[in-house]
Amino acid sequence: MTASSIEDSRLALSKSDSVQSTSSGEVDYTKPANKAALKHISQSSLEVDESVVRAEGEERTTAFVWWLVIAAATGGLLFGYDTGVIGGALVHKDINQDLHRYPLSSGNKELLTSATTLGALLAGFSSGILADHIGRKLVIGLADIIFVVGAIMQAVAYGPNSYWIMAVGRLIIGFGVGFASLVVPLYIGELAPTSLRGRLVTLNVVAITFGQVVAYCINLAFQNVHQGWRYMVGLGAVPPFLQLCMLGYLPESPRYLLRHDNLEATLNIMRKIYPFAAEEQIQLKVEVISKSVKMNMSHHGSFIQTWKRLHLNGPNFRALVVACGLQGIQQFCGWNTLLYYAPTLFKSVGFSNSLVIGLVISIVNFVFTLFALYIIDRVGRRRIACITIPGMSAALILAAIGFHFLTLHTGGKLPDDGVGVDEKWAPVILTAVLVYAAFYATGIGNLPWNQAELFEMNVRGLGTALSTSSNWGSNLVIGSTFLSLIDRITAAGAFGFYAGLCFLGAVFVYFLYPEVAGLSLEETREVFQHGFGIKKAERMRAQKQRALAEYREEVNH
């Protein structure tokens, strides 16, 4: 809510004889005395969502809600599993012979890795539109079918064209990743109880990093099995098959149903999500959601109109620059290439079991992702970015120094089997990479996905689509060039190059990334009105916190 909406609701509350509040000072809209204020807000032209209605017991996570979130978050696990499993498959002892590529060149590996990213980039353009037309459930189901087909296709890649069969299978899986990465968080957010939404949506991020841990465990289990790489990629079909079975028991999103005027089905779903709420509270929640959906639909123009509004309007374009910049930093810092190629890289460094190293890196990523979810609202997005991105740059510089001395006796080249390297520098490189992983997971690994808060309603769909596409596009560039870059400028040069990109990212964040957490869409637009508004955002957030504090004090008295 904006400062003006706070004032408007305060005026409405003043008309009530006795306004009831919770112990925290928040207005409790479950109380009959507060209905006037609620009606004033929900029937006005203010920007609102169902968070203005506090339903009885909405802070309690029921078995039904956990079922929804776990079933939906399987899409995140699939994404994480696929990014982790390819690293183990590429270093399996039988894959060269099975794919009739002996040895697999850097270009061969880059093609197999980046094919998935290309598929995700292509699918990302259409996933949001598709979700609005056929529903969130059907898009998730479509992603599951694509995952199953792609995983099986990779596992059964036989014959003289087996390499290209696997490459096509990787491309197909990419379409599933593109659909799931956009629709699953959207679906969870629209079904989660209001007071739990932030925490439940972030479970999808946790599921991605957990999927990477699972992938490396599978890699280790099949590393010495004959044609074990087929089991590694083929087992990727199991989770989407299970999710597809569960999908029949999942409801459709209330917002999608209201877009198609299906009020009765919406009410039935909301009764399951809020089982402790009174019928009147549920009705009010649906009423406010319906208003929000209608406002969103009324803001839709043609694609050309929206494109112009996004690129030719100063505040909108500056928001797009920030969103695309953060997504680009996330990929150009080199993290995903490290995840894809960690076993290949650490095998060359001289570690006897590089898959164990990959597992350790994925565990560090998972643990610090949990840490990030704990501190993000307490510390603030901008402050976290300003600390962690320079930390990543420093860690990459240390890794570059380690690679330089590691390969002094090999002319700067990394041998495939690690023969000839100065192994006493291997622990230095591993330490640098683990520190880098910790900084990444705490900061830029999560921050860009808060991109929706930067855009106003009428350009949010296109803005988030373009910024997400910049993520996949950057990922494609990095994933398809990493090994070749090491071959051309040495590992020390490549890691030094990424350290420089991280430094540029830190400069970008310091000068262009305002802290907009807690600000409404109108307030965020005001931040970007005459520039990138770093100091202006700080002043506005401080003013809003004071206004809310005064508001709650009035309510309590």
C-alpha positions, 0 to 999 in steps of 0.5 A: 500500500502507498502512503496515500492508501495508508491515509485513506484506510486510516480515514476509513478506520476513524469512522469505526467506533472501535477498531480491533487489532492484533498484538503486533499492531496490524489491523485484524480484518477478521473483526466486524468493527474493521469491515468499513475499512476493508470495504473502503480499500477493496472498493477503491481504485487503490493498488491492493491484493488479498493481503489486506484481508487477514483471515482466521488461521491463515498463518497456519500451514495445513496439510493441504497447503504443504501438499500443494507446495511440495507437489508444485516445487518438484518442478524446481527439483527437476530443474536443479537435478538436470543442471547437476546431473550433466556434470557427472554424465560428462566425466563418466568412463563410458560416455565417450565410446557410447556417444562415438566421440572419443574423446568428447571435445570441449565443443562437444561438451559445451553443445550438450550443456547449452542445448538445455539452456537454448530450449529454456530460452525459447520456451520462456517467451511463451510460457507466461502467455500459455499459462494465462490461456490454458491454465497453470496446471496444464503448463506444469503437466506439459513441462512434466511430459517434456521432461520425461520425453527428454530424459528417456531420449537421452538414456536410450541414445544408441547408434552412430547418431547417439551424440545428436540424439542426446543433444536433441534430448537435452534441447527438449528438456530445456523446453520443460525447464523454461516452462517450469521455471516461470510457471511453478513459482507463479502457481505456488504464489497464487495458491499459498496463504497470504501470510506464508506466500513469501516463504512458500514461494522461496521453497522453489529456490530451495528445491532447485539447489536440493535437486543439484545435491540429489543429482551429484548423489546419483552421479556418485552412485553410478560413476563406476557402473557400466553405462552408468551415465544412462541411469544418471540422465534417465532417472530424471524421468522419475520426478516429473512422472510422479508430479504428473500423477499428483497433478490430477489432485492439485487445484487450478490457480484461483486467479486463473479461474477468476480470469475465466469467471469461475467463481464457484470453483475459486471459492471451493479452493479458497475454503481448502486453503483457509480451512479455519476462516469464516465464510465471510472472510473467504468471500472478501478474499475472493472479492479483492483477488477478483478486483486485482485480476480485473485491474490487471486484465484492463491494463493489457494492451497490444504487444507493440503498445506494451513494448513502447510503454516499457522501452520509451517510458523512463521509469519503466525502462530504468526498471528493465535495465536493473532487472536485466542487469541483475539477471545478466550478472547472475550468469556472467559471474560464471556460476552455472558453468562451474556447476555444469563443468565442476567434475571436468574442471576438478578432474583436471586439477588433480582430484581423484574423485571430482564428483565428490568435489561437485557434491561438496559445492552443491551442498554449500550452495544449498546451505547458503541458499537457506541462509539467504532466505533467512537474512534477505528481508532482515538485511535488505537486497541491495546491501546483500548484493553490495557485499556478496558480489565483491566477495565473489570477485575476490574469491575468483581472483584467488582461484585465478592465482591458484590456477596460475601456479597450479599450471606453471609446469604445463604451460598454463594448460589444464591436462584432462587427467591432472598429470603434471600440475602442481597439486599443492595449489589444488586446495587453494582453488577448492577453497576459493571456489567454495567461498565463491559458492557461498557468496553466490548463493547468499546474494546474486543467486536469489536476488534477481528473481524478485524482479516482478517488484520492479515493474508496474502492472501494465508492463510487468508481464513483458518486463519479467519475460525480457529479464528472464530471457536475458538470464537464459541468454547470458547462461547460453553464452557462458555455458557454450564458451567456458571450456573453449575460453579455458583452452584459449586463455588458460584457466587462470585467465578465464577465472580472472576474466569472470572476476572482472565481470563480477567487479563490473557487476558490483559497480552496477549494483552500487550505482543502479540498484535501489532497495525497493523491498516494502514499496508498492508498485506506485512507489517503485515507479516514483523511485525510477521517475528521474533516475535510479533513485538509490537515495530516494528509495532509502528516504521513501522506505524510511518515511513509509516505515514511520507512517506505518508505525504511526498508523499502528499506534493509532489503531492500538489506541 
